[in-house]
Amino acid sequence: MSDFILKNGIVVTSGRKVRTGNLSVSGSKIAASKGGPQFNLGEKSFVYPSLINTHDHLQGNYRPAVGPKPGNFYLTWLPWDNDLKASDTFKERSNLTREELYALSGYKCLFSGVTTVNDHFPQKLNSGILPTLPVRAFLEYGLNHEATSYDLNWGDGLEIEHQRAADNDWPFITHLAEGFEDEAMDSVDRLERLKILDEFCLFVHCIGFSDRDIEKIAKAGASVSWCAFSNMFMFNVTCKIRKMIQAGVNVTIGTDSSATGSANLLAEIKFGRELYRKLYGEDLAAEQIFKMVTINAAKAFRMQDRIGSLEKGKLADILVLKGKENDPYENLVHAGMEDIELLCLAGKPIYGEKRFIDLLGGTLPAGYTEITVDTRPMFVSGDPAGLYINCRKKIGFKKLLDYLPFEPEPGSPAFEHKPKD
């Protein structure tokens, strides 16, 4: 990591007026640069905090999605789990190792501008893999699968996991009210009876919440991860998102895994906004969406002192996007994978156009490769093209994964793969 300056960018961050100017990075943080390369963005590119995905299952990001039979929907998650394990998708994905599935998920995040994600899975199973990913998949969380008797018994139990989170100032993360049977719809009251309903809680899905449940979690200061696509795909309903926002709940956005959810967070943003419009006949403000995938998400992860906004002293998690819309928030909401110009994790460039190659010392160093995205040569941390090709060999055919925005096979017009040892 070195010092650099992004000059004449349109800088967008929560709590500050959008400005055209410079953003300086020193080492891993946003701070006055002591030197290093400078890049003139020409007042054409928007500079945002990189995005945060509050809910994913990184072992499960494989396509096609698995859901109910046409015309049917689930009442709880459990029959879906049975359908998944009996599906051709599950059989096909079993050709890949856990490490390969996690690596694919890391690139699902990276290619959508996400540098921080939670893997909703027990640490004893993912702690050896998450540090190998190109993005920040953190291990500092308390976990439960869901607050019902039929959950998957992840972690050490509701009360112990919550206490561990509270003792360490971590989030306590659990699916909640993911369905409509009695236990699911009693889940908020159950946590209240256990005295573990508070600001450490990050609840996922919440489709079975009553108005009273929303009032309770708002009063407790809990957060919610809204996974609109997955909810509609599995249950044909989502949470009472407008009432949650109006009640002051700290709402964030998650993708869930690609086994039921959107391709990535950029796709989830678009789907969620369109669904909100259909449900309520009005727009969910683009600035509100921006907060949901940046500062709100950082707060839900108990990391708002480190990430989620472009402030001096915070980690230099930076996303630079093409300027296609005049409004900076609409520009983010309408962005696709092809619009990313640069992505940095704690000051380290992990993906970017080759015009930013001076951030890597002027040449491609070990640990980086080149790919072509939308005709643009890009550098990227690791070797996603090699991963993609190897996965195709194991699967036995030219598998297409829509969260990987390039074609790695030789002979394709988009092919450019130059690994550096």
C-alpha positions as CSV (number, residue, x, y, z in Angstrom):
1,M,0.0,0.0,0.0
2,S,1.3,3.4,-0.9
3,D,0.1,7.1,-0.9
4,F,-1.9,8.4,-3.8
5,I,-4.4,11.1,-4.7
6,L,-7.5,10.9,-6.7
7,K,-7.9,14.4,-8.2
8,N,-11.0,16.2,-9.5
9,G,-13.4,13.4,-8.6
10,I,-17.0,13.9,-7.6
11,V,-16.7,12.7,-4.0
12,V,-19.9,11.2,-2.4
13,T,-20.1,10.2,1.3
14,S,-22.8,10.2,4.0
15,G,-23.2,13.2,6.1
16,R,-21.2,15.5,3.8
17,K,-22.2,17.6,0.8
18,V,-21.2,16.1,-2.5
19,R,-18.1,17.9,-3.7
20,T,-15.8,18.0,-6.6
21,G,-12.2,17.8,-5.5
22,N,-9.4,15.5,-4.3
23,L,-9.3,12.4,-2.1
24,S,-6.0,11.5,-0.6
25,V,-4.9,8.2,0.7
26,S,-1.9,7.4,2.9
27,G,-1.2,3.8,3.5
28,S,-4.4,2.0,4.4
29,K,-6.4,5.1,5.4
30,I,-7.9,8.3,4.0
31,A,-5.4,10.9,5.1
32,A,-3.1,13.6,3.6
33,S,-0.9,11.9,1.1
34,K,2.8,12.4,1.5
35,G,3.5,11.7,-2.2
36,G,2.9,8.9,-4.7
37,P,0.9,8.9,-7.9
38,Q,-1.9,11.3,-8.7
39,F,-4.8,10.5,-11.0
40,N,-6.9,13.2,-12.6
41,L,-10.5,12.0,-12.8
42,G,-11.5,15.1,-14.8
43,E,-14.7,15.7,-12.9
44,K,-16.2,12.7,-14.8
45,S,-16.0,9.9,-12.2
46,F,-17.8,9.5,-8.9
47,V,-15.8,8.5,-5.9
48,Y,-17.8,6.5,-3.2
49,P,-17.1,4.4,-0.2
50,S,-16.9,0.9,-1.4
51,L,-20.1,-1.1,-0.9
52,I,-21.0,-3.5,2.0
53,N,-23.1,-6.6,1.6
54,T,-24.7,-7.5,4.9
55,H,-25.8,-11.0,4.0
56,D,-24.4,-13.8,1.9
57,H,-23.6,-17.5,2.1
58,L,-20.3,-17.6,0.4
59,Q,-20.3,-21.4,-0.1
60,G,-23.6,-21.2,-2.0
61,N,-22.9,-18.7,-4.8
62,Y,-23.6,-21.0,-7.7
63,R,-26.2,-20.9,-10.6
64,P,-28.9,-21.6,-11.5
65,A,-31.0,-20.7,-8.5
66,V,-33.1,-23.3,-6.8
67,G,-36.6,-22.5,-5.7
68,P,-40.2,-23.8,-5.4
69,K,-42.1,-25.4,-8.2
70,P,-43.8,-23.0,-10.6
71,G,-46.9,-21.4,-9.0
72,N,-45.8,-22.5,-5.5
73,F,-43.9,-20.8,-2.7
74,Y,-42.4,-21.8,0.6
75,L,-43.8,-21.1,4.1
76,T,-40.3,-21.5,5.7
77,W,-36.7,-22.0,4.6
78,L,-36.6,-25.7,5.5
79,P,-38.3,-27.2,2.4
80,W,-36.0,-25.0,0.3
81,D,-33.0,-26.6,2.0
82,N,-34.3,-30.0,1.1
83,D,-35.0,-29.0,-2.5
84,L,-31.5,-27.5,-2.8
85,K,-29.8,-30.7,-1.7
86,A,-31.8,-32.8,-4.1
87,S,-31.2,-30.4,-7.1
88,D,-29.1,-30.7,-10.2
89,T,-27.5,-27.4,-9.2
90,F,-26.3,-28.9,-5.9
91,K,-25.0,-32.0,-7.7
92,E,-23.2,-29.9,-10.2
93,R,-21.6,-27.5,-7.7
94,S,-20.4,-30.5,-5.7
95,N,-17.7,-30.9,-8.4
96,L,-16.0,-27.8,-6.9
97,T,-14.1,-27.6,-3.6
98,R,-15.3,-25.3,-0.8
99,E,-12.2,-23.2,-1.5
100,E,-13.2,-22.8,-5.1
101,L,-16.8,-21.9,-4.2
102,Y,-15.5,-19.3,-1.7
103,A,-13.1,-17.9,-4.3
104,L,-15.9,-17.4,-6.8
105,S,-17.9,-15.6,-4.1
106,G,-15.0,-13.3,-3.3
107,Y,-15.1,-12.3,-7.0
108,K,-18.9,-12.0,-6.9
109,C,-18.3,-9.3,-4.3
110,L,-15.3,-7.6,-5.9
111,F,-16.8,-7.3,-9.4
112,S,-19.9,-5.5,-7.8
113,G,-17.8,-2.9,-5.9
114,V,-18.2,-4.8,-2.5
115,T,-15.2,-4.9,-0.2
116,T,-16.9,-6.0,3.0
117,V,-19.2,-8.9,3.3
118,N,-20.6,-11.2,6.0
119,D,-20.5,-15.0,5.3
120,H,-23.5,-16.3,7.3
121,F,-21.8,-19.5,8.3
122,P,-20.0,-20.7,11.5
123,Q,-16.5,-19.5,12.0
124,K,-15.2,-23.0,12.8
125,L,-16.1,-23.9,9.2
126,N,-15.0,-20.7,7.3
127,S,-12.1,-19.2,9.4
128,G,-9.4,-20.9,7.3
129,I,-10.9,-19.7,4.0
130,L,-12.2,-16.1,4.5
131,P,-8.7,-14.6,4.9
132,T,-7.7,-15.9,1.5
133,L,-10.4,-14.0,-0.3
134,P,-9.7,-10.8,-2.3
135,V,-12.2,-8.8,-0.2
136,R,-12.9,-8.4,3.5
137,A,-15.0,-11.3,4.7
138,F,-14.7,-10.7,8.4
139,L,-14.7,-13.2,11.2
140,E,-15.8,-10.9,14.1
141,Y,-19.4,-11.8,14.6
142,G,-21.8,-13.8,16.8
143,L,-24.0,-16.1,14.8
144,N,-27.1,-18.2,14.9
145,H,-28.8,-19.8,12.0
146,E,-32.4,-18.8,13.0
147,A,-34.3,-18.4,16.2
148,T,-36.4,-21.5,15.9
149,S,-36.3,-25.1,17.1
150,Y,-35.7,-26.3,13.6
151,D,-32.7,-24.2,12.8
152,L,-29.4,-25.7,11.7
153,N,-27.7,-25.3,15.2
154,W,-24.9,-23.1,13.9
155,G,-22.8,-21.6,16.6
156,D,-23.0,-22.2,20.4
157,G,-26.6,-21.1,20.8
158,L,-28.5,-17.9,20.8
159,E,-27.6,-16.6,24.3
160,I,-23.9,-17.6,24.2
161,E,-23.4,-16.2,20.7
162,H,-25.2,-12.9,21.5
163,Q,-23.1,-12.5,24.7
164,R,-19.9,-13.1,22.7
165,A,-20.9,-10.4,20.3
166,A,-21.8,-7.9,23.0
167,D,-18.6,-8.6,24.9
168,N,-16.5,-7.9,21.8
169,D,-18.6,-5.2,20.3
170,W,-19.4,-7.4,17.3
171,P,-22.7,-7.8,15.5
172,F,-24.9,-10.7,16.4
173,I,-26.4,-12.0,13.1
174,T,-29.2,-14.4,12.6
175,H,-32.0,-15.1,10.1
176,L,-35.3,-14.1,11.7
177,A,-38.9,-14.6,10.9
178,E,-38.0,-16.2,7.6
179,G,-41.4,-17.8,7.1
180,F,-44.9,-17.8,8.5
181,E,-45.4,-20.7,10.8
182,D,-45.9,-20.0,14.5
183,E,-42.3,-20.3,15.7
184,A,-40.9,-18.0,13.0
185,M,-43.5,-15.4,13.7
186,D,-42.8,-15.6,17.5
187,S,-39.1,-15.0,17.0
188,V,-38.9,-11.3,18.0
189,D,-40.8,-12.1,21.2
190,R,-38.5,-15.0,21.9
191,L,-35.4,-12.9,21.7
192,E,-37.1,-10.3,23.9
193,R,-37.8,-13.0,26.5
194,L,-34.2,-14.1,26.4
195,K,-33.1,-10.5,26.9
196,I,-31.0,-10.5,23.7
197,L,-33.0,-8.0,21.6
198,D,-30.7,-5.0,21.3
199,E,-28.4,-2.8,19.2
200,F,-25.9,-5.7,18.6
201,C,-28.6,-7.6,16.6
202,L,-28.6,-7.8,12.8
203,F,-31.6,-9.6,11.6
204,V,-31.9,-11.1,8.1
205,H,-35.1,-11.5,6.0
206,C,-37.7,-10.6,8.6
207,I,-40.6,-11.3,6.2
208,G,-42.9,-12.5,9.0
209,F,-42.6,-9.4,11.1
210,S,-45.7,-7.8,12.5
211,D,-46.1,-4.0,12.9
212,R,-45.5,-4.7,16.6
213,D,-42.2,-6.5,15.9
214,I,-41.0,-3.6,13.8
215,E,-41.7,-1.2,16.7
216,K,-39.8,-3.5,19.0
217,I,-36.7,-3.8,16.9
218,A,-36.7,-0.1,16.2
219,K,-36.8,0.7,19.9
220,A,-34.1,-1.9,20.6
221,G,-31.8,-0.3,17.9
222,A,-31.4,-3.5,15.9
223,S,-30.6,-3.6,12.2
224,V,-32.2,-5.5,9.3
225,S,-30.6,-7.0,6.2
226,W,-33.2,-6.7,3.3
227,C,-32.8,-9.5,0.7
228,A,-35.6,-8.6,-1.6
229,F,-34.9,-10.9,-4.6
230,S,-34.4,-14.0,-2.4
231,N,-37.6,-13.2,-0.5
232,M,-39.7,-12.9,-3.6
233,F,-38.2,-15.9,-5.3
234,M,-38.8,-18.2,-2.3
235,F,-41.8,-16.7,-0.6
236,N,-43.4,-14.2,-3.0
237,V,-43.3,-11.6,-0.3
238,T,-40.7,-9.5,1.4
239,C,-40.4,-7.7,4.7
240,K,-42.4,-4.5,5.4
241,I,-39.6,-2.4,4.1
242,R,-41.3,1.0,4.1
243,K,-42.7,0.6,7.6
244,M,-39.2,-0.4,8.8
245,I,-37.6,2.7,7.2
246,Q,-40.4,4.9,8.6
247,A,-39.9,3.5,12.1
248,G,-36.2,4.4,12.0
249,V,-34.9,0.8,11.7
250,N,-31.3,0.7,10.5
251,V,-32.0,-1.0,7.2
252,T,-29.2,-2.5,5.0
253,I,-29.2,-4.6,1.9
254,G,-27.9,-8.2,1.5
255,T,-27.9,-10.5,-1.6
256,D,-28.3,-13.8,0.1
257,S,-26.5,-16.5,-1.9
258,S,-26.9,-16.8,-5.6
259,A,-28.7,-20.1,-5.0
260,T,-31.8,-17.9,-4.3
261,G,-30.7,-14.3,-4.6
262,S,-29.5,-11.7,-7.1
263,A,-26.4,-12.0,-9.1
264,N,-24.7,-9.5,-6.9
265,L,-25.3,-6.3,-4.8
266,L,-25.6,-4.0,-7.8
267,A,-28.3,-6.2,-9.2
268,E,-30.0,-6.5,-5.8
269,I,-30.1,-2.7,-5.5
270,K,-31.9,-2.4,-8.8
271,F,-34.4,-5.2,-8.0
272,G,-35.1,-3.8,-4.5
273,R,-35.9,-0.3,-5.9
274,E,-38.2,-1.7,-8.6
275,L,-39.9,-3.9,-6.1
276,Y,-40.4,-0.9,-3.7
277,R,-42.0,1.0,-6.6
278,K,-44.4,-1.8,-7.4
279,L,-45.3,-2.3,-3.7
280,Y,-45.8,1.3,-2.7
281,G,-46.2,3.3,-6.0
282,E,-43.3,5.5,-5.1
283,D,-39.6,5.5,-5.4
284,L,-37.2,4.5,-2.7
285,A,-34.8,7.5,-2.7
286,A,-31.5,6.7,-4.3
287,E,-29.7,8.5,-1.4
288,Q,-31.4,6.2,1.0
289,I,-30.2,3.1,-1.0
290,F,-26.7,4.6,-1.0
291,K,-26.8,4.7,2.8
292,M,-28.2,1.2,3.1
293,V,-25.1,-0.2,1.3
294,T,-22.5,2.0,3.0
295,I,-22.9,3.7,6.3
296,N,-26.0,1.8,7.5
297,A,-24.3,-1.5,6.7
298,A,-21.1,-0.3,8.5
299,K,-23.2,0.5,11.6
300,A,-24.9,-2.9,11.5
301,F,-21.5,-4.5,11.5
302,R,-20.3,-2.3,14.4
303,M,-17.6,-1.0,12.0
304,Q,-18.9,2.6,11.4
305,D,-15.7,4.0,13.0
306,R,-13.6,2.2,10.3
307,I,-15.6,1.9,7.1
308,G,-18.8,3.1,5.4
309,S,-17.8,6.7,4.6
310,L,-14.9,8.7,3.1
311,E,-13.7,10.4,6.2
312,K,-10.2,11.2,7.4
313,G,-8.8,8.4,9.5
314,K,-11.2,5.7,8.1
315,L,-9.9,2.8,6.0
316,A,-9.5,3.7,2.4
317,D,-12.2,1.5,1.0
318,I,-13.0,3.3,-2.2
319,L,-15.2,2.7,-5.3
320,V,-14.8,4.8,-8.4
321,L,-17.6,4.6,-10.9
322,K,-18.1,6.1,-14.4
323,G,-20.3,9.2,-14.3
324,K,-23.4,8.2,-16.3
325,E,-26.1,10.1,-14.3
326,N,-25.9,13.7,-13.1
327,D,-27.2,12.8,-9.7
328,P,-24.5,11.0,-7.7
329,Y,-26.9,8.6,-5.9
330,E,-28.8,7.7,-9.1
331,N,-25.4,7.1,-10.6
332,L,-24.8,4.4,-8.0
333,V,-28.3,2.9,-8.3
334,H,-28.0,2.6,-12.0
335,A,-24.4,1.3,-12.1
336,G,-23.4,-2.1,-13.5
337,M,-20.3,-4.2,-13.2
338,E,-19.0,-2.6,-16.4
339,D,-19.0,0.9,-14.7
340,I,-16.4,0.2,-12.1
341,E,-13.1,2.1,-12.8
342,L,-11.3,1.4,-9.5
343,L,-11.8,-0.5,-6.3
344,C,-9.6,-0.2,-3.3
345,L,-9.6,-2.2,0.0
346,A,-7.9,-0.4,2.9
347,G,-5.8,1.6,0.4
348,K,-4.8,-1.5,-1.7
349,P,-6.1,-1.4,-5.3
350,I,-7.7,-4.8,-5.9
351,Y,-9.4,-4.1,-9.2
352,G,-9.1,-1.3,-11.8
353,E,-8.6,0.0,-15.2
354,K,-5.0,-0.1,-16.5
355,R,-4.8,3.7,-16.3
356,F,-4.4,3.2,-12.6
357,I,-1.5,0.8,-13.0
358,D,0.9,3.2,-11.3
359,L,-0.9,2.3,-8.0
360,L,0.9,-1.1,-8.5
361,G,4.2,0.4,-9.3
362,G,3.7,0.8,-13.0
363,T,3.7,-2.9,-13.9
364,L,1.6,-5.8,-12.9
365,P,3.1,-7.4,-9.8
366,A,2.9,-10.9,-8.4
367,G,-0.5,-11.7,-7.2
368,Y,-2.4,-9.8,-10.0
369,T,-3.7,-10.8,-13.4
370,E,-5.3,-9.0,-16.3
371,I,-8.8,-9.6,-17.7
372,T,-11.0,-7.7,-20.2
373,V,-14.3,-6.4,-19.0
374,D,-16.6,-4.6,-21.5
375,T,-13.6,-4.2,-23.9
376,R,-11.5,-2.5,-21.1
377,P,-8.2,-4.2,-20.0
378,M,-8.4,-4.4,-16.2
379,F,-6.0,-5.5,-13.5
380,V,-7.4,-7.6,-10.6
381,S,-6.1,-9.2,-7.5
382,G,-5.6,-12.9,-7.8
383,D,-6.5,-15.0,-10.9
384,P,-10.3,-15.1,-11.5
385,A,-9.9,-16.1,-15.1
386,G,-7.8,-19.1,-14.1
387,L,-10.3,-20.0,-11.4
388,Y,-13.2,-19.7,-13.9
389,I,-11.4,-21.9,-16.4
390,N,-10.5,-24.6,-13.8
391,C,-14.1,-24.6,-12.5
392,R,-15.4,-25.2,-16.0
393,K,-13.0,-28.1,-16.5
394,K,-14.3,-29.7,-13.3
395,I,-17.9,-29.1,-14.2
396,G,-17.4,-30.5,-17.7
397,F,-18.8,-27.7,-19.8
398,K,-18.6,-23.9,-20.5
399,K,-20.5,-22.8,-17.3
400,L,-21.6,-19.2,-17.3
401,L,-21.8,-17.4,-14.0
402,D,-23.5,-14.0,-14.3
403,Y,-21.5,-12.4,-11.5
404,L,-18.2,-12.8,-13.4
405,P,-18.2,-10.0,-16.0
406,F,-15.7,-11.5,-18.4
407,E,-15.1,-14.5,-20.7
408,P,-11.9,-16.3,-19.9
409,E,-11.7,-18.9,-22.7
410,P,-9.0,-18.5,-25.4
411,G,-10.4,-17.5,-28.7
412,S,-13.2,-15.4,-27.3
413,P,-13.1,-11.7,-28.3
414,A,-13.1,-10.8,-24.7
415,F,-10.3,-13.0,-23.7
416,E,-7.2,-11.5,-22.1
417,H,-5.6,-13.5,-19.3
418,K,-2.0,-12.8,-18.4
419,P,-1.1,-14.4,-15.1
420,K,2.0,-13.1,-13.3
421,D,3.9,-15.4,-11.1
